[in-house]
């Protein structure tokens, strides 16, 4: 009992005159007013320890030190520290607080609803439900839309094919333009160009070895063939009216040197239009995700295509009269290219076959 009395005396003081003596944790034998004030050491309120006196925690700590054989007074400071840390750890931190009306107003929040803010400054509505995620599922494609998409898909495929073919034809044109400058078109002396001509001669119906073939025959047959092929291969980039006109004059144009030179220029223009048309279509696809899709500024692909043809003709109107006249002329150098049948009709050898002269 003497030890316990001594413990109480130093812990809580003793009663006496006035307020009595002051102990470590109390005064006058009471558990308050001591030298150490737990409320000052840990001013957080609430939690699991709210209703547990700090002195009880300290007593438990001292008791634990005594069980280890330590003197209670020498273990006092560690016990006090341990008690304060334990109370702090077991007291929950206040991680959210409710916003005031002034704070709600400053944040642009409705005043009739309650909000709380966390330590990360994130505001959440109290009692609010999570935002709904709206997923817009596109309507299934109709049979008509699917068929229309296939038509435009095939058109786009052909446009790109024409653009690639135009790049190949450009190489043949360069060779043929050089051939037209030969001194003797009636000869079979192809010179340095023989190897290049042999690469595509068979494609247009000529002997790959160019045996018994004159330069005039090759120029007329290939230049006319390229133009006629272009009319078939580049349908999208050339209007129907221009296609019909060029087809009507091609055979006659192969019978003069000047006519063949113009045919090569026509074919060069065909290639330019095919490549440009391919670029236009690819640009439309990248902007609108399909030829069947309207452009915000240009409207439908069909209407734009018509305007494009009008702005990019194959042959200028003023050239048509000159080309028509040339198609009715025959140069001596090219007269051997003409074959007259028993019925009196005349033909020229173009692209592996005979085309009738209509003049």
Secondary structure as a PSIPRED ss2 file (coil, helix, strand):
# PSIPRED VFORMAT (PSIPRED V4.0)

   1 X C   1.000  0.000  0.000
   2 X H   0.000  1.000  0.000
   3 X H   0.000  1.000  0.000
   4 X H   0.000  1.000  0.000
   5 X H   0.000  1.000  0.000
   6 X H   0.000  1.000  0.000
   7 X H   0.000  1.000  0.000
   8 X H   0.000  1.000  0.000
   9 X H   0.000  1.000  0.000
  10 X H   0.000  1.000  0.000
  11 X H   0.000  1.000  0.000
  12 X H   0.000  1.000  0.000
  13 X C   1.000  0.000  0.000
  14 X C   1.000  0.000  0.000
  15 X C   1.000  0.000  0.000
  16 X C   1.000  0.000  0.000
  17 X C   1.000  0.000  0.000
  18 X C   1.000  0.000  0.000
  19 X C   1.000  0.000  0.000
  20 X C   1.000  0.000  0.000
  21 X C   1.000  0.000  0.000
  22 X E   0.000  0.000  1.000
  23 X C   1.000  0.000  0.000
  24 X C   1.000  0.000  0.000
  25 X C   1.000  0.000  0.000
  26 X E   0.000  0.000  1.000
  27 X E   0.000  0.000  1.000
  28 X C   1.000  0.000  0.000
  29 X C   1.000  0.000  0.000
  30 X E   0.000  0.000  1.000
  31 X E   0.000  0.000  1.000
  32 X E   0.000  0.000  1.000
  33 X E   0.000  0.000  1.000
  34 X C   1.000  0.000  0.000
  35 X C   1.000  0.000  0.000
  36 X C   1.000  0.000  0.000
  37 X C   1.000  0.000  0.000
  38 X H   0.000  1.000  0.000
  39 X H   0.000  1.000  0.000
  40 X H   0.000  1.000  0.000
  41 X H   0.000  1.000  0.000
  42 X C   1.000  0.000  0.000
  43 X C   1.000  0.000  0.000
  44 X C   1.000  0.000  0.000
  45 X C   1.000  0.000  0.000
  46 X C   1.000  0.000  0.000
  47 X C   1.000  0.000  0.000
  48 X C   1.000  0.000  0.000
  49 X C   1.000  0.000  0.000
  50 X C   1.000  0.000  0.000
  51 X C   1.000  0.000  0.000
  52 X C   1.000  0.000  0.000
  53 X C   1.000  0.000  0.000
  54 X H   0.000  1.000  0.000
  55 X H   0.000  1.000  0.000
  56 X H   0.000  1.000  0.000
  57 X H   0.000  1.000  0.000
  58 X H   0.000  1.000  0.000
  59 X H   0.000  1.000  0.000
  60 X H   0.000  1.000  0.000
  61 X H   0.000  1.000  0.000
  62 X H   0.000  1.000  0.000
  63 X H   0.000  1.000  0.000
  64 X H   0.000  1.000  0.000
  65 X H   0.000  1.000  0.000
  66 X H   0.000  1.000  0.000
  67 X H   0.000  1.000  0.000
  68 X C   1.000  0.000  0.000
  69 X C   1.000  0.000  0.000
  70 X C   1.000  0.000  0.000
  71 X C   1.000  0.000  0.000
  72 X C   1.000  0.000  0.000
  73 X C   1.000  0.000  0.000
  74 X C   1.000  0.000  0.000
  75 X C   1.000  0.000  0.000
  76 X H   0.000  1.000  0.000
  77 X H   0.000  1.000  0.000
  78 X H   0.000  1.000  0.000
  79 X H   0.000  1.000  0.000
  80 X H   0.000  1.000  0.000
  81 X H   0.000  1.000  0.000
  82 X H   0.000  1.000  0.000
  83 X H   0.000  1.000  0.000
  84 X H   0.000  1.000  0.000
  85 X H   0.000  1.000  0.000
  86 X H   0.000  1.000  0.000
  87 X H   0.000  1.000  0.000
  88 X H   0.000  1.000  0.000
  89 X H   0.000  1.000  0.000
  90 X H   0.000  1.000  0.000
  91 X C   1.000  0.000  0.000
  92 X C   1.000  0.000  0.000
  93 X C   1.000  0.000  0.000
  94 X C   1.000  0.000  0.000
  95 X C   1.000  0.000  0.000
  96 X E   0.000  0.000  1.000
  97 X E   0.000  0.000  1.000
  98 X E   0.000  0.000  1.000
  99 X C   1.000  0.000  0.000
 100 X C   1.000  0.000  0.000
 101 X H   0.000  1.000  0.000
 102 X H   0.000  1.000  0.000
 103 X H   0.000  1.000  0.000
 104 X H   0.000  1.000  0.000
 105 X H   0.000  1.000  0.000
 106 X H   0.000  1.000  0.000
 107 X C   1.000  0.000  0.000
 108 X C   1.000  0.000  0.000
 109 X C   1.000  0.000  0.000
 110 X C   1.000  0.000  0.000
 111 X C   1.000  0.000  0.000
 112 X C   1.000  0.000  0.000
 113 X C   1.000  0.000  0.000
 114 X C   1.000  0.000  0.000
 115 X E   0.000  0.000  1.000
 116 X E   0.000  0.000  1.000
 117 X E   0.000  0.000  1.000
 118 X E   0.000  0.000  1.000
 119 X C   1.000  0.000  0.000
 120 X C   1.000  0.000  0.000
 121 X C   1.000  0.000  0.000
 122 X C   1.000  0.000  0.000
 123 X E   0.000  0.000  1.000
 124 X E   0.000  0.000  1.000
 125 X E   0.000  0.000  1.000
 126 X C   1.000  0.000  0.000
 127 X C   1.000  0.000  0.000
 128 X C   1.000  0.000  0.000
 129 X C   1.000  0.000  0.000
 130 X C   1.000  0.000  0.000
 131 X C   1.000  0.000  0.000
 132 X C   1.000  0.000  0.000
 133 X C   1.000  0.000  0.000
 134 X C   1.000  0.000  0.000
 135 X C   1.000  0.000  0.000
 136 X C   1.000  0.000  0.000
 137 X C   1.000  0.000  0.000
 138 X C   1.000  0.000  0.000
 139 X C   1.000  0.000  0.000
 140 X C   1.000  0.000  0.000
 141 X C   1.000  0.000  0.000
 142 X C   1.000  0.000  0.000
 143 X H   0.000  1.000  0.000
 144 X H   0.000  1.000  0.000
 145 X H   0.000  1.000  0.000
 146 X H   0.000  1.000  0.000
 147 X H   0.000  1.000  0.000
 148 X H   0.000  1.000  0.000
 149 X H   0.000  1.000  0.000
 150 X H   0.000  1.000  0.000
 151 X H   0.000  1.000  0.000
 152 X H   0.000  1.000  0.000
 153 X H   0.000  1.000  0.000
 154 X H   0.000  1.000  0.000
 155 X H   0.000  1.000  0.000
 156 X H   0.000  1.000  0.000
 157 X H   0.000  1.000  0.000
 158 X H   0.000  1.000  0.000
 159 X H   0.000  1.000  0.000
 160 X H   0.000  1.000  0.000
 161 X H   0.000  1.000  0.000
 162 X H   0.000  1.000  0.000
 163 X H   0.000  1.000  0.000
 164 X H   0.000  1.000  0.000
 165 X H   0.000  1.000  0.000
 166 X H   0.000  1.000  0.000
 167 X H   0.000  1.000  0.000
 168 X H   0.000  1.000  0.000
 169 X H   0.000  1.000  0.000
 170 X H   0.000  1.000  0.000
 171 X H   0.000  1.000  0.000
 172 X H   0.000  1.000  0.000
 173 X H   0.000  1.000  0.000
 174 X H   0.000  1.000  0.000
 175 X H   0.000  1.000  0.000
 176 X H   0.000  1.000  0.000
 177 X H   0.000  1.000  0.000
 178 X H   0.000  1.000  0.000
 179 X H   0.000  1.000  0.000
 180 X C   1.000  0.000  0.000
 181 X C   1.000  0.000  0.000
 182 X C   1.000  0.000  0.000
 183 X C   1.000  0.000  0.000
 184 X C   1.000  0.000  0.000
 185 X C   1.000  0.000  0.000
 186 X C   1.000  0.000  0.000
 187 X C   1.000  0.000  0.000
 188 X C   1.000  0.000  0.000
 189 X C   1.000  0.000  0.000
 190 X C   1.000  0.000  0.000
 191 X H   0.000  1.000  0.000
 192 X H   0.000  1.000  0.000
 193 X H   0.000  1.000  0.000
 194 X H   0.000  1.000  0.000
 195 X H   0.000  1.000  0.000
 196 X H   0.000  1.000  0.000
 197 X H   0.000  1.000  0.000
 198 X H   0.000  1.000  0.000
 199 X H   0.000  1.000  0.000
 200 X H   0.000  1.000  0.000
 201 X H   0.000  1.000  0.000
 202 X H   0.000  1.000  0.000
 203 X H   0.000  1.000  0.000
 204 X H   0.000  1.000  0.000
 205 X C   1.000  0.000  0.000
 206 X C   1.000  0.000  0.000
 207 X C   1.000  0.000  0.000
 208 X C   1.000  0.000  0.000
 209 X C   1.000  0.000  0.000
 210 X C   1.000  0.000  0.000
 211 X C   1.000  0.000  0.000
 212 X C   1.000  0.000  0.000
 213 X C   1.000  0.000  0.000
 214 X C   1.000  0.000  0.000
 215 X H   0.000  1.000  0.000
 216 X H   0.000  1.000  0.000
 217 X H   0.000  1.000  0.000
 218 X H   0.000  1.000  0.000
 219 X H   0.000  1.000  0.000
 220 X H   0.000  1.000  0.000
 221 X H   0.000  1.000  0.000
 222 X H   0.000  1.000  0.000
 223 X H   0.000  1.000  0.000
 224 X H   0.000  1.000  0.000
 225 X H   0.000  1.000  0.000
 226 X H   0.000  1.000  0.000
 227 X H   0.000  1.000  0.000
 228 X H   0.000  1.000  0.000
 229 X H   0.000  1.000  0.000
 230 X H   0.000  1.000  0.000
 231 X H   0.000  1.000  0.000
 232 X H   0.000  1.000  0.000
 233 X H   0.000  1.000  0.000
 234 X C   1.000  0.000  0.000
 235 X C   1.000  0.000  0.000
 236 X C   1.000  0.000  0.000
 237 X C   1.000  0.000  0.000
 238 X C   1.000  0.000  0.000
 239 X C   1.000  0.000  0.000
 240 X H   0.000  1.000  0.000
 241 X H   0.000  1.000  0.000
 242 X H   0.000  1.000  0.000
 243 X H   0.000  1.000  0.000
 244 X H   0.000  1.000  0.000
 245 X H   0.000  1.000  0.000
 246 X H   0.000  1.000  0.000
 247 X H   0.000  1.000  0.000
 248 X H   0.000  1.000  0.000
 249 X H   0.000  1.000  0.000
 250 X H   0.000  1.000  0.000
 251 X H   0.000  1.000  0.000
 252 X H   0.000  1.000  0.000
 253 X H   0.000  1.000  0.000
 254 X C   1.000  0.000  0.000
 255 X C   1.000  0.000  0.000
 256 X C   1.000  0.000  0.000
 257 X H   0.000  1.000  0.000
 258 X H   0.000  1.000  0.000
 259 X H   0.000  1.000  0.000
 260 X H   0.000  1.000  0.000
 261 X H   0.000  1.000  0.000
 262 X H   0.000  1.000  0.000
 263 X H   0.000  1.000  0.000
 264 X H   0.000  1.000  0.000
 265 X H   0.000  1.000  0.000
 266 X H   0.000  1.000  0.000
 267 X H   0.000  1.000  0.000
 268 X H   0.000  1.000  0.000
 269 X H   0.000  1.000  0.000
 270 X H   0.000  1.000  0.000
 271 X H   0.000  1.000  0.000
 272 X H   0.000  1.000  0.000
 273 X H   0.000  1.000  0.000
 274 X H   0.000  1.000  0.000
 275 X H   0.000  1.000  0.000
 276 X H   0.000  1.000  0.000
 277 X H   0.000  1.000  0.000
 278 X H   0.000  1.000  0.000
 279 X H   0.000  1.000  0.000
 280 X H   0.000  1.000  0.000
 281 X H   0.000  1.000  0.000
 282 X H   0.000  1.000  0.000
 283 X H   0.000  1.000  0.000
 284 X H   0.000  1.000  0.000
 285 X H   0.000  1.000  0.000
 286 X H   0.000  1.000  0.000
 287 X H   0.000  1.000  0.000
 288 X H   0.000  1.000  0.000
 289 X C   1.000  0.000  0.000
 290 X C   1.000  0.000  0.000
 291 X C   1.000  0.000  0.000
 292 X C   1.000  0.000  0.000
 293 X C   1.000  0.000  0.000
 294 X C   1.000  0.000  0.000
 295 X E   0.000  0.000  1.000
 296 X C   1.000  0.000  0.000
 297 X C   1.000  0.000  0.000
 298 X C   1.000  0.000  0.000
 299 X E   0.000  0.000  1.000
 300 X C   1.000  0.000  0.000
 301 X H   0.000  1.000  0.000
 302 X H   0.000  1.000  0.000
 303 X H   0.000  1.000  0.000
 304 X H   0.000  1.000  0.000
 305 X H   0.000  1.000  0.000
 306 X H   0.000  1.000  0.000
 307 X H   0.000  1.000  0.000
 308 X H   0.000  1.000  0.000
 309 X H   0.000  1.000  0.000
 310 X H   0.000  1.000  0.000
 311 X H   0.000  1.000  0.000
 312 X C   1.000  0.000  0.000
 313 X C   1.000  0.000  0.000
 314 X C   1.000  0.000  0.000
 315 X C   1.000  0.000  0.000
 316 X C   1.000  0.000  0.000
 317 X H   0.000  1.000  0.000
 318 X H   0.000  1.000  0.000
 319 X H   0.000  1.000  0.000
 320 X H   0.000  1.000  0.000
 321 X H   0.000  1.000  0.000
 322 X H   0.000  1.000  0.000
 323 X H   0.000  1.000  0.000
 324 X H   0.000  1.000  0.000
 325 X H   0.000  1.000  0.000
 326 X H   0.000  1.000  0.000
 327 X C   1.000  0.000  0.000
 328 X C   1.000  0.000  0.000
 329 X C   1.000  0.000  0.000
 330 X C   1.000  0.000  0.000
 331 X C   1.000  0.000  0.000
 332 X H   0.000  1.000  0.000
 333 X H   0.000  1.000  0.000
 334 X H   0.000  1.000  0.000
 335 X H   0.000  1.000  0.000
 336 X H   0.000  1.000  0.000
 337 X H   0.000  1.000  0.000
 338 X E   0.000  0.000  1.000
 339 X E   0.000  0.000  1.000
 340 X E   0.000  0.000  1.000
 341 X C   1.000  0.000  0.000
 342 X C   1.000  0.000  0.000
 343 X C   1.000  0.000  0.000
 344 X C   1.000  0.000  0.000
 345 X C   1.000  0.000  0.000
 346 X E   0.000  0.000  1.000
 347 X E   0.000  0.000  1.000
 348 X E   0.000  0.000  1.000
 349 X E   0.000  0.000  1.000
 350 X E   0.000  0.000  1.000
 351 X C   1.000  0.000  0.000
 352 X C   1.000  0.000  0.000
 353 X E   0.000  0.000  1.000
 354 X E   0.000  0.000  1.000
 355 X E   0.000  0.000  1.000
 356 X E   0.000  0.000  1.000
 357 X C   1.000  0.000  0.000
 358 X C   1.000  0.000  0.000
 359 X C   1.000  0.000  0.000
